[in-house]
Amino acid sequence: MKACIISILGILFSFGAFAEIPFIGLYQTIDDETNLPKSIVKLYEYKDGDDTVLAGRIVALYDEKGNISETVNNPVKVADKVSGNPKYVGLDIIWGMEWDSDDAEYTDGKIMDPKKGSVYSSVIWKDNNDKLQVRGKIGPFGRTQTWNVLINSDLPVELQNIDTTDWKPIIRK
């Protein structure tokens, strides 16, 4: 009987862990130099063959005062270091992230620094405060940023309930 209860608890806890994945949603990125909000990224799922993987697209930018200055309805600034010179808003900066249930993180994907046009390996996980930790790296060397979870109701209407059903990342290198 005791073994049965322990098994049931184990199953319930494992379902609880799956409730945390994937990290779909809107996140605010913070500028490393100014500590002000830089952009809003929408993390979304897409199919890559038989696998469901995670990607991230910039859907808004902040100005130097910390106010939203561009959204998906009015992209302006150009990422001139990125192939094809796309607008920052609408640019996929994360792709190919696969869920690793053993470590409760996404791995094996890529992240782009759109200011430099550089692409790095990436790992994404949540810390104990439910903030997203996003690490771009080359081998053991890299940089980790903390991204803040955003609530739809706190955002402009055009950013609420963005439909990502048909989204697939456009990979620019």
C-alpha positions as CSV (number, residue, x, y, z in Angstrom):
1,M,0.0,0.0,0.0
2,K,2.8,2.4,1.0
3,A,4.6,1.7,-2.3
4,C,1.4,2.4,-4.2
5,I,1.0,5.8,-2.6
6,I,4.6,6.7,-3.3
7,S,4.1,5.7,-6.9
8,I,1.0,7.8,-7.2
9,L,2.7,10.8,-5.6
10,G,5.7,10.4,-8.0
11,I,3.3,10.4,-11.0
12,L,1.5,13.5,-9.7
13,F,4.7,15.3,-9.1
14,S,6.0,14.4,-12.6
15,F,2.7,15.8,-14.1
16,G,3.3,19.0,-12.1
17,A,6.8,19.3,-13.7
18,F,5.3,19.0,-17.2
19,A,2.8,21.8,-16.4
20,E,5.8,24.2,-16.3
21,I,6.8,23.4,-19.9
22,P,7.1,24.8,-22.3
23,F,7.8,28.4,-21.4
24,I,5.3,29.8,-24.0
25,G,4.5,33.5,-23.4
26,L,5.7,37.0,-23.5
27,Y,9.0,38.1,-21.8
28,Q,10.6,41.4,-21.3
29,T,14.3,41.5,-22.0
30,I,16.6,43.9,-20.1
31,D,19.5,45.8,-21.6
32,D,22.8,44.6,-20.1
33,E,24.3,48.1,-20.0
34,T,21.4,50.4,-18.9
35,N,19.2,47.8,-17.0
36,L,16.2,49.3,-18.8
37,P,13.7,47.2,-20.7
38,K,14.9,46.5,-24.2
39,S,12.4,44.3,-26.0
40,I,9.4,42.0,-25.6
41,V,9.9,38.5,-27.0
42,K,7.1,36.0,-27.6
43,L,8.2,32.4,-27.0
44,Y,6.2,29.9,-29.1
45,E,6.2,26.3,-30.2
46,Y,6.5,25.0,-33.7
47,K,6.9,21.7,-35.4
48,D,10.3,20.7,-36.7
49,G,9.7,17.3,-38.4
50,D,8.1,15.1,-35.7
51,D,9.5,17.3,-32.9
52,T,7.8,20.2,-31.2
53,V,10.5,22.8,-30.4
54,L,10.6,26.4,-29.0
55,A,11.4,29.6,-30.8
56,G,11.3,33.3,-29.8
57,R,10.3,36.4,-31.9
58,I,10.7,40.0,-31.0
59,V,7.2,41.6,-30.9
60,A,8.0,45.0,-29.4
61,L,10.9,47.4,-28.6
62,Y,11.3,49.9,-25.8
63,D,12.7,53.4,-26.2
64,E,15.5,54.8,-24.1
65,K,13.0,55.9,-21.4
66,G,11.5,52.4,-21.0
67,N,8.3,53.0,-23.0
68,I,7.1,50.7,-25.7
69,S,8.1,52.4,-29.0
70,E,7.5,49.8,-31.7
71,T,5.2,46.8,-31.9
72,V,4.2,44.2,-34.5
73,N,1.9,46.8,-36.0
74,N,4.6,49.5,-36.5
75,P,8.1,48.0,-36.8
76,V,10.7,50.7,-37.7
77,K,14.3,50.0,-36.6
78,V,16.3,47.8,-38.9
79,A,18.7,45.1,-37.7
80,D,21.4,46.0,-40.1
81,K,23.9,43.4,-38.8
82,V,21.5,40.6,-39.6
83,S,21.3,39.0,-43.1
84,G,18.6,40.6,-45.2
85,N,18.4,43.7,-42.9
86,P,15.0,42.8,-41.3
87,K,13.2,44.9,-38.8
88,Y,14.0,44.1,-35.2
89,V,10.3,43.7,-34.4
90,G,9.3,40.4,-36.2
91,L,12.8,39.0,-36.0
92,D,13.2,35.4,-34.7
93,I,16.1,35.4,-32.3
94,I,15.6,31.9,-30.8
95,W,15.0,28.7,-32.6
96,G,15.4,24.9,-32.4
97,M,15.2,24.7,-28.6
98,E,14.4,21.2,-27.4
99,W,12.9,20.3,-24.0
100,D,15.2,18.4,-21.7
101,S,12.9,17.0,-19.0
102,D,15.8,15.6,-16.9
103,D,17.3,19.1,-16.4
104,A,14.0,21.0,-16.8
105,E,15.4,23.3,-19.5
106,Y,15.5,23.9,-23.2
107,T,18.7,23.1,-24.9
108,D,20.3,22.4,-28.3
109,G,18.9,25.5,-30.0
110,K,20.3,28.8,-31.2
111,I,20.0,32.4,-30.1
112,M,20.9,35.5,-32.1
113,D,22.3,38.8,-30.8
114,P,20.5,41.0,-33.3
115,K,22.7,44.0,-32.6
116,K,25.8,42.0,-33.8
117,G,24.1,39.4,-36.1
118,S,25.9,36.7,-34.2
119,V,24.4,33.3,-33.5
120,Y,25.2,31.2,-30.4
121,S,24.2,27.9,-28.8
122,S,21.5,28.5,-26.1
123,V,20.0,27.1,-22.9
124,I,16.8,28.4,-21.4
125,W,15.5,27.6,-17.9
126,K,13.4,29.2,-15.1
127,D,15.0,30.1,-11.8
128,N,13.4,29.8,-8.4
129,N,11.6,33.2,-8.8
130,D,9.9,32.0,-12.0
131,K,12.1,34.3,-14.1
132,L,13.5,33.1,-17.4
133,Q,17.2,32.6,-17.6
134,V,18.5,32.7,-21.2
135,R,22.1,31.8,-21.9
136,G,23.9,32.3,-25.2
137,K,27.3,30.5,-25.3
138,I,30.2,29.3,-27.4
139,G,31.5,26.1,-25.6
140,P,31.7,26.8,-21.9
141,F,31.8,30.6,-22.3
142,G,28.7,32.7,-22.5
143,R,26.4,35.2,-21.0
144,T,23.1,34.7,-19.2
145,Q,20.3,37.2,-19.2
146,T,17.2,37.3,-16.9
147,W,13.9,37.8,-18.8
148,N,10.8,39.0,-16.9
149,V,7.5,37.2,-17.4
150,L,4.8,39.6,-18.7
151,I,1.1,39.5,-18.2
152,N,-1.1,40.0,-21.3
153,S,-3.5,42.4,-19.5
154,D,-0.5,44.8,-18.7
155,L,0.4,45.1,-22.4
156,P,-1.0,47.1,-25.4
157,V,-3.9,45.5,-27.1
158,E,-1.9,44.5,-30.2
159,L,0.4,42.4,-28.0
160,Q,-2.4,40.5,-26.2
161,N,-3.3,37.1,-27.5
162,I,-0.9,37.1,-30.4
163,D,-1.8,34.1,-32.6
164,T,1.4,32.0,-33.2
165,T,-0.4,29.1,-34.8
166,D,1.2,29.6,-38.2
167,W,4.6,30.9,-36.9
168,K,7.8,29.2,-37.9
169,P,11.1,30.9,-37.3
170,I,12.8,32.6,-40.2
171,I,16.4,31.7,-39.6
172,R,18.8,34.4,-40.6
173,K,22.6,33.9,-40.1
